[in-house]
Amino acid sequence: MHYRRTKRYYHLRLFLIILVSVGALTLLGKALWPAAKPATKSKSTITVTKTAHAKAKPAKPKPLTIVVKNQAIDHYLTKLHFTGTALIVRENQVVLRKAYGLRNRKADLKNQLNTPYYIGSTEKALIATAILQLQSAGKLSVKDPVKRYFPKFPNGQAITLKHLLTHTSGLAGHQEADAKVTPAELVKDIEKQGITSQPGSWHYLDSNYTVLAYLVEKLSGQPLMTYFQTHIFKPAQMNDVLTYQAFAKSKQRSTGYRVTNGKYVTPALPDLSQLYGVGNLAMSVTDMYRFDAALMRGDLINAKARKQMLTAGSTSGYGMGFYVDPGAYNSHGIVSGWNVSNSFTHTGKTYIVLMSNVQNNIRSFGQVNDHLYQLLNQAD
């Protein structure tokens, strides 16, 4: 028994010696061979840059330049003391693009090629275009009685939209005043004023086109300027048309004058809400030309509608927004201090746009147009 006990202690002692030896060797190994650090991902030296594809900006339109290819026309307008901007295009080539005189006499500012002018009644051509567009869209027919759209309209069963378009309605019409008014109030007053005759006889009257302008809003569900912008200005590329509110703030605007007793005076303007649809827009000669050209190209209305527009509706020669004269279509607009003439040939070969900020120093723009056509023909 004593032997077995001694032998057992001997084995235990031996085990402890071996354990201590292994521990010592392990510590010695760690001292001599440090543990390798785990591999780390190396950072790439290549930087990947995401390149944003920039949207191409639309090219800015080139600035307009003065063009005088017909000296006789330039001399003629200068001799007339024409004050404003003139644009004459023949066979898609600019024959004359030039500004004359001052747009603001007090500040001594010259008229420019892009000066805006109030266009007066030439706006009626825009209204007629909109009505014919709505006809093509199936929203109306120019043969429709006005009563279909305005149940309380005087003599509304007999008066058709065509009567309004051709100034043969027989309406008494609204008397313009110097007070702010809404389109609905204008139409209500036109209804209140009644008629002076049965439809059929020509009598030029702004109120005819006031009603048509309001009808455009009513059937399209859009304000008039929104409709114009979408359906006329954008397709015709008319980029600088101004409402009367925007015109008043424009730094490029012209000031209107009348010559009274040999002096240039600035006449008072009514509140231009009174001219809703019939004369409260302003534009440059370029935008007016673009409208005419788009009309003749068929960009705004089709050939059938254009024939309706440019066919005389009475012995006056007035069609829908234009006078149908031998050889040319003409429209004319006056707002106190401004005078605008817009003319183009039946073939669409020649366009003459004259915008002046002196209302009355030229007796007849019709005669001026006739002479300009003569000078162009002589140069051919």
HELIX and SHEET records of a PDB file:
HELIX    1   1 HIS A    2  LEU A   32  1                                  31    
HELIX    2   2 GLN A   71  LYS A   79  1                                   9    
HELIX    3   3 GLY A  120  GLU A  123  5                                   4    
HELIX    4   4 LYS A  124  SER A  136  1                                  13    
HELIX    5   5 VAL A  146  ARG A  148  5                                   3    
HELIX    6   6 LEU A  161  LEU A  165  1                                   5    
HELIX    7   7 PRO A  183  GLN A  193  1                                  11    
HELIX    8   8 ASP A  206  SER A  220  1                                  15    
HELIX    9   9 LEU A  224  PHE A  228  1                                   5    
HELIX   10  10 GLN A  229  PHE A  233  3                                   5    
HELIX   11  11 LYS A  234  ALA A  236  1                                   3    
HELIX   12  12 TYR A  244  LYS A  249  1                                   6    
HELIX   13  13 LEU A  272  LEU A  275  5                                   4    
HELIX   14  14 VAL A  285  ARG A  297  1                                  13    
HELIX   15  15 ALA A  303  MET A  309  1                                   7    
HELIX   16  16 PHE A  365  ALA A  379  1                                  15    
SHEET    1   A 7 VAL A  67  VAL A  68  0                                        
SHEET    2   A 7 GLN A  93  TYR A 100 -1                                        
SHEET    3   A 7 GLY A  84  ARG A  90 -1                                        
SHEET    4   A 7 THR A 350  SER A 356 -1                                        
SHEET    5   A 7 TRP A 338  THR A 345 -1                                        
SHEET    6   A 7 ALA A 328  VAL A 335 -1                                        
SHEET    7   A 7 TYR A 323  ASP A 325 -1                                        
SHEET    1   B 2 LEU A 102  ASN A 104  0                                        
SHEET    2   B 2 LEU A 109  LYS A 110 -1                                        
SHEET    1   C 3 TYR A 117  TYR A 118  0                                        
SHEET    2   C 3 LEU A 281  MET A 283 -1                                        
SHEET    3   C 3 LEU A 242  THR A 243 -1                                        
SHEET    1   D 2 ARG A 258  THR A 260  0                                        
SHEET    2   D 2 LYS A 263  VAL A 265 -1                                        
END                                                                             
